[in-house]
Amino acid sequence: MKQHNYFVYIISNPGKTVLYTGVTNELKVRLQQHKENRGKPETFAGRYYCYKLLYYERHTHVQHAIEREKEVKLMSREEKETLIKSINPKKLFLKIVD
């Protein structure tokens, strides 16, 4: 049986002043898309230069990932910061490697 991967992620701008939460099944590809869109006003992430990864979690079912994304989006900034620090205490930008 094929293992499915869906990711809920939080990205930020280089100054870490804005947080963006998303969901994808191809995290590396999606991060590249965010990077290519920086500065483009059509999207929130582009408008605020959000393309640096701070947090992600993996899910095997798409519906669980979508539900979790909604939960995270409803969190306060403080709650999101606590979530990020749970896996990334220094809030360093993360890199995805193959």
N, C-alpha and C positions, 0 to 999 in steps of 0.2 A: 504494500500500500504506500502510495506517495505521501511524503510528509509535506504539508502545506505550511507556509510561513507568511504571517501577516504582522506588520509592525505598527505600533503606536509610537510616535516619536515627538520630541520637543526640540525645536531649533531656535536659534537666536541670531541676532545681528552681532557683529564683532564687538560692540560695546556692551553686550548683554543687557540692553535696556528694554528689549521687546522679546516676548516669547510667542511662538507659534506652535500649535499642536496639530498633527496630521496622522493619517493612517495610509499604509501602502503595503503592497505585497512584494515590492522590489525596493528596499531601502536605499541601496547604493545608487540606483538609477534615479530615484526620487530626489535624493540629495543633490545629484548633479543637475537635475531640472531646476531646483531651487537656486542653485548657484548661477545657472544661466539666466534666470529671471530677475536677478537682483537689479534693483533700480527701476524696474518696470512697474508703473503705477496701476496696472490692471489687476494685480493680485496683492493681497495683504502682505504676504511674505516678500514679494518683489519690491513693493513700495517701501518696506522697512528693512530691506537688505537682510532678511532672515534666511540663512543658509548654513549656519554652523550648528552641528549636532551636539546637544547636551545630554539627551536622554532617549532611550528606546526600550521597548519591551516587546517580546515575541509572543504571538498567539498562533494556534494551529487552526482555529476556526474564524472565518471572516466575520461572522456575526458577533463573536466575543470581542474582536478587535474594534469593530464599529461601536459597540456599546461602551467599551473602555475609553475610546476616543471622546465620546460624548461626556463621560464622567470627568475626564481630565479637563476638557474645555470648560466645564462648569466650576472647576476649582478656582479659588482665589490665587493671586500671584504668590502669596506666602505658601499656600498648599503645594503649588507647582514647584516652588523652590525646594521645599522639603522632599518632594518626590524625586527631583533631580539629585539632590544630595544623598538620597538613599543608595544610589549606585555610583554616584560621581561626586564624592564629598567636596572636592576642590573646584567643582564646576568647570573643569577643563573641557575644551572642545574635543569630541571623540572622533576617531577615524574608523571607518569600516574597511576591513581587509578581507580579501577573498580567502 
